[in-house]
Amino acid sequence: TSVAAGTAMYTFNTASALFASTTDTITNVENVTLAGNGVNYVQMNDSANTVVGGSGKDTIIAGGGIDSIDANDDADTITLTETTSAADTVIFADGDGVASTAATIAAGNAGAIAAGDDVTFGNGVDTVTGFAAATDFLDVSVAGEITTGIGMTENAMTATKTVYFSGSFNSATNVFTIAAAGAGADTLILDTTTDRDIIGTDSALVLIGVNSADLLAVDGTQII
């Protein structure tokens, strides 16, 4: 599906697909703010767009412009699709997500997190596909360098940090399996401002297809 210049397409949907065929095209709109807890779908054009998600499960597909996306609460799906070098910004803050439901920690629930451990997001997790390291930005709420979670205590991770884990994410089971730093195809990002326990954290986001070794913090709270 394509969207003409100067337009933004917004679709309201539900898990039962009751409104799957309902599509509204709104012209001359570049900034979209969603309200409520519905299941929403937004596809942007190639202009510069700003989208703020609602409290439901939003699917947001960026266009070719310099886009800013704040998906907000619940398990959201963001796809960055620029065909140029335009830098998109994804905003990720403490509490923007759904609580993880389980974790398998070889050293025990109060032990050190290590490669081979996994985290289950039984109710979904925020995902970003198409994030281009060294081009796109992840705007986080904690300033400073991102920190590997390898070696941190499972139920007492270092407070007020942006923590990352290399690994692999299984989208069919919503399980993230942790690997050694820089050794995984995907990256799990956690904000430990409020939640320091990897089990039950609702501040998680998965960068699909991004190796953590390619990420760095710049300008305090922006990760590229």
C-alpha positions as CSV (number, residue, x, y, z in Angstrom):
1,T,0.0,0.0,0.0
2,S,1.4,3.4,-0.9
3,V,0.4,6.9,0.3
4,A,0.5,9.9,-2.0
5,A,2.5,13.0,-1.1
6,G,0.6,15.3,1.2
7,T,-1.5,12.6,2.7
8,A,-1.4,10.2,5.7
9,M,-3.4,7.0,5.9
10,Y,-4.9,6.0,9.2
11,T,-6.6,2.6,9.7
12,F,-8.5,1.6,12.8
13,N,-8.4,-2.2,13.4
14,T,-9.1,-4.7,16.1
15,A,-7.7,-8.1,16.9
16,S,-10.8,-9.7,15.5
17,A,-10.3,-7.7,12.2
18,L,-13.8,-6.3,12.6
19,F,-12.7,-3.1,11.0
20,A,-10.0,-4.5,8.8
21,S,-11.5,-3.0,5.6
22,T,-12.1,0.4,7.1
23,T,-9.4,2.9,5.8
24,D,-9.5,6.6,6.1
25,T,-7.2,8.8,4.0
26,I,-6.6,12.2,5.5
27,T,-5.1,14.8,3.2
28,N,-2.6,17.6,4.1
29,V,-1.9,16.0,7.5
30,E,1.7,15.3,8.5
31,N,1.4,15.1,12.3
32,V,-0.8,12.4,13.8
33,T,-1.7,11.9,17.5
34,L,-3.7,8.8,18.3
35,A,-6.0,8.6,21.3
36,G,-7.5,5.7,23.2
37,N,-6.5,2.1,23.5
38,G,-7.6,0.8,20.1
39,V,-5.5,-1.1,17.6
40,N,-4.3,1.5,15.2
41,Y,-2.4,1.5,11.9
42,V,-0.6,4.5,10.5
43,Q,1.3,4.6,7.2
44,M,3.3,7.7,6.5
45,N,4.3,9.3,3.2
46,D,7.7,10.6,2.1
47,S,7.3,13.9,3.8
48,A,8.6,14.6,7.3
49,N,6.0,13.3,9.7
50,T,5.4,13.1,13.5
51,V,3.3,10.4,15.0
52,V,2.4,10.0,18.6
53,G,0.8,6.6,19.4
54,G,-2.1,5.9,21.7
55,S,-2.3,3.4,24.6
56,G,-3.2,0.5,22.4
57,K,-1.2,-1.8,20.1
58,D,-0.2,0.5,17.3
59,T,1.4,-0.4,14.0
60,I,3.4,2.6,12.5
61,I,5.1,2.4,9.2
62,A,7.4,5.3,8.4
63,G,7.9,6.8,5.0
64,G,10.9,8.2,3.2
65,G,11.1,11.5,5.2
66,I,12.7,12.5,8.4
67,D,10.1,11.0,10.8
68,S,9.6,11.2,14.5
69,I,7.7,8.3,16.1
70,D,6.6,8.0,19.7
71,A,4.5,4.8,19.9
72,N,3.7,5.3,23.6
73,D,2.1,2.4,25.7
74,D,1.4,-1.2,24.9
75,A,3.2,-3.6,22.4
76,D,3.7,-1.5,19.3
77,T,5.2,-2.4,15.9
78,I,7.3,0.3,14.2
79,T,8.8,-0.2,10.7
80,L,11.3,2.3,9.3
81,T,11.3,2.2,5.5
82,E,13.2,5.2,4.2
83,T,14.8,4.7,0.9
84,T,17.2,7.7,1.4
85,S,19.6,8.7,4.1
86,A,16.8,10.5,6.1
87,A,17.3,10.0,9.8
88,D,14.2,8.9,11.7
89,T,13.8,9.2,15.5
90,V,12.0,6.7,17.6
91,I,11.2,7.9,21.1
92,F,11.4,5.4,23.9
93,A,10.7,6.3,27.5
94,D,10.3,4.5,30.9
95,G,7.0,2.6,31.0
96,D,6.5,2.6,27.2
97,G,5.6,-1.1,26.8
98,V,4.1,-4.2,28.2
99,A,5.5,-6.1,31.2
100,S,7.7,-9.2,30.4
101,T,6.1,-12.3,31.7
102,A,9.0,-14.7,32.4
103,A,12.7,-15.1,32.3
104,T,15.0,-18.1,32.4
105,I,18.2,-17.2,34.3
106,A,20.7,-20.0,34.6
107,A,22.1,-18.5,37.8
108,G,18.7,-18.2,39.4
109,N,16.2,-15.4,39.8
110,A,18.7,-13.4,41.9
111,G,21.7,-14.5,39.9
112,A,23.8,-12.7,37.2
113,I,22.4,-12.5,33.7
114,A,24.5,-14.3,31.2
115,A,24.5,-15.4,27.5
116,G,22.0,-18.2,27.0
117,D,19.4,-16.7,29.4
118,D,16.1,-15.6,27.9
119,V,13.2,-13.2,28.5
120,T,9.6,-13.9,27.5
121,F,7.2,-11.1,26.5
122,G,4.0,-13.2,26.6
123,N,1.8,-10.2,25.9
124,G,4.1,-8.7,23.2
125,V,6.9,-6.2,23.2
126,D,7.7,-3.0,21.3
127,T,9.7,-3.8,18.1
128,V,11.5,-1.6,15.6
129,T,12.4,-3.0,12.2
130,G,14.5,-1.1,9.7
131,F,16.5,0.9,12.3
132,A,19.7,2.0,10.6
133,A,22.6,2.2,13.0
134,A,24.7,5.4,12.5
135,T,21.7,7.0,10.7
136,D,18.5,6.7,12.8
137,F,18.1,7.8,16.4
138,L,16.6,6.1,19.4
139,D,15.7,8.9,21.9
140,V,15.8,7.5,25.4
141,S,15.0,9.1,28.7
142,V,18.3,8.3,30.5
143,A,21.4,10.2,29.6
144,G,24.8,8.6,29.2
145,E,26.3,5.6,27.5
146,I,24.2,2.5,27.0
147,T,25.3,-0.3,29.3
148,T,25.4,-4.0,28.7
149,G,23.2,-6.0,31.1
150,I,25.5,-9.0,31.0
151,G,26.6,-9.7,34.6
152,M,23.9,-7.6,36.2
153,T,21.8,-9.2,38.9
154,E,18.5,-10.3,37.4
155,N,16.2,-8.6,40.0
156,A,18.5,-5.7,40.8
157,M,19.8,-4.3,37.6
158,T,21.8,-1.1,37.8
159,A,19.3,1.8,38.4
160,T,18.5,4.6,35.9
161,K,20.4,3.2,33.0
162,T,19.7,2.4,29.4
163,V,20.6,-1.3,29.4
164,Y,21.1,-3.4,26.3
165,F,21.4,-7.1,25.5
166,S,22.6,-8.7,22.3
167,G,20.7,-11.7,21.2
168,S,18.0,-13.1,19.0
169,F,14.3,-12.4,19.1
170,N,11.7,-15.0,18.1
171,S,8.6,-13.1,16.9
172,A,6.5,-16.2,17.0
173,T,7.1,-16.9,20.7
174,N,8.0,-13.3,21.8
175,V,11.2,-14.8,23.4
176,F,14.5,-12.9,23.4
177,T,17.5,-15.1,23.9
178,I,20.5,-13.3,25.2
179,A,23.9,-13.6,23.6
180,A,27.4,-12.2,24.5
181,A,27.6,-8.5,23.9
182,G,27.9,-7.8,20.2
183,A,27.2,-11.4,19.2
184,G,23.5,-11.3,18.4
185,A,21.5,-10.2,15.4
186,D,18.9,-8.3,17.4
187,T,19.2,-5.9,20.4
188,L,17.0,-5.7,23.5
189,I,16.8,-2.2,25.1
190,L,15.6,-1.8,28.7
191,D,15.1,1.4,30.7
192,T,15.8,0.8,34.4
193,T,14.5,4.1,35.7
194,T,11.6,2.3,37.5
195,D,11.9,-1.4,36.8
196,R,15.2,-3.1,37.8
197,D,13.9,-6.6,37.5
198,I,14.1,-8.2,34.1
199,I,11.0,-10.1,35.0
200,G,8.0,-7.8,34.8
201,T,9.8,-4.8,33.3
202,D,7.4,-2.7,31.1
203,S,10.2,-0.6,29.6
204,A,11.5,-2.8,26.8
205,L,12.1,-2.5,23.1
206,V,13.6,-4.8,20.6
207,L,15.6,-3.5,17.6
208,I,15.2,-6.2,15.0
209,G,18.2,-6.8,12.8
210,V,20.5,-4.4,14.8
211,N,23.8,-5.7,16.4
212,S,24.4,-3.9,19.7
213,A,28.0,-3.4,18.7
214,D,26.9,-0.8,16.1
215,L,25.1,1.4,18.7
216,L,26.5,4.3,20.6
217,A,25.1,7.2,22.7
218,V,25.4,10.7,21.4
219,D,24.0,14.0,22.8
220,G,23.2,12.5,26.1
221,T,19.9,10.7,25.4
222,Q,20.1,9.8,21.8
223,I,21.3,6.4,20.6
224,I,22.3,5.9,16.9
